[in-house]
Amino acid sequence: MDAKLARDMWKVVEPLHAVTYFSEECRTANKEAGLKGYWMGYFGSRGAPLGAVSAGTIEATFFGFHPARVRRAVPDAWGFAPPERILAVRGEAAARAMRRAFPGIEDVAAAAAPRLHEVVLAADGGGRALFAANRGLPVPDDPVEALWQAATALREHRGDGHVALLVAEGLSGLEANVLASAVGTVSGEWLRESRGWSPEEWDAAAGALAERGLLADGEATEEGKALRARIERLTDELAAPPYDVLDAPEALHEALVPAAMALANEMPFPNPIGLPRLRRS
């Protein structure tokens, strides 16, 4: 599978997964499970496949969040809602949100979930902690929940690879956020606030990037743009191999487009994820 098709798959897989962050059903499920506030719900729900891990583990695997934001939620989250309790409700809530937002999801899930699961099983879990933890969960009997879980595992597979590339380029999580905003992926202020960094910390990171020649006057230099483009290209390349197990990945992509377009309405644009709005060609 080529890198472009891998990126196209990300654009349809991500909206399926992202209902867990933005839908009312998922926020309510986190609250009812015992998690306190949005960020405890976010870190607890996304991190639950890893088990009752430390704040340091969440910081390392999620990458880019201020340690203080993480530590206000973890490890306290596990006292309010053990990972087993969270796992029992998060996929179920996501499936409810998907059914509400796209009534045709049943047919899509029946056809697409088994194929995405094939991709999940074909992927290499080496160095990909969040992906491996999600792949290790039992496949739900409900096809819609199974579709969400497969989409979740694949987005974490891509994300784990992306983090590895950022680290290899010597970028901290904060610096990666600053560079992403400088190339116009998402508003710097929104990204800074959503990840919990202060203006002073953000400016210090921008200064460090300027010393490397990646920023000038707060804007990405040609070198900075090239670095960001290279990281995105390599992210696509690392995400591509598992899809080779499919005979017709393009057909799977097309089958997921209507659901992805409907579910994208659950999230804001632009968004901190950096996902562009999906449009039919």
C-alpha positions, 0 to 999 in steps of 0.5 A: 500500500502506498503512503497516499492511500495510508493517509487517505485511510487515516482521514476516514479512520480518525473520525470513527475513533474521535467520537470518543473525545467529542460525542456527548455519549462518550463524555457522559459514559466517562462521567458515569464510570466515575471519572471527574472532568473532561481531562480525567475522562480523556486520559483515563479512557484513552489510557485504559488499555494500558492498565493502571499505569503511571502519569509518566507512562501517559506522558510518554505515550500520549506525547505533547501534553504538559506533565501537570495536565496529565498528573492532575488526572493520573493516577487518581483516575484509576481510583475513581474508575479502574481500567476494567470499568472504563473499558467496559463502557468506552466502546459501548458509548462510542457505538451509541454515538456512531449509531446516532450520528450515522444511521447507516453505520450497521451496514458499514460495520458489518462489512468493514469491521472484519476487514479492518480487524485483519489490518490490525492483526497484520500490523507490527506492534514493536515499539507501539505501546498504545497500539499493542494495548488496544490490539490486545483487547477482545474483539466486541461482538457488536459489529459497530463497537468492533468497527470503533475498536479496530479504528482506534487501534489503527489510529494509535498504530499511526500515532505511535509511529508518528511519535517515534519519528518526532523523537528521532528528529529531536523534537519534544512534545511541546516543540512538535506542537509549536512546529505543527501550529507554525506550519498552519496545521492548527491554531497555536493558541488552541493547541497550546491551551488544549495541551496545557502549556503556558505562553512562556513555555510555548515561547521558550520552545519557539525560541529553541526551534528558531535556534535550529533554524526551523522558525523565524519570527514565529513562522516556520522557515523553509527548513521547518516546513520541510521537516514537518512535511518529511515527518508526515510523509514518513508517518504515512509510510510507517502506517501503510504496510498493515493495509497490504493484507487487503485485496482491495484497500481502495474499496474499503476506503470508499466504503468508510467515507460516508460514515467518516463524513457523518461522524466528522460532524461530531468534532470541530474544524480545525481541531487539535488532532490536525485532521482536515475535513474530509471531502469527496474527490 
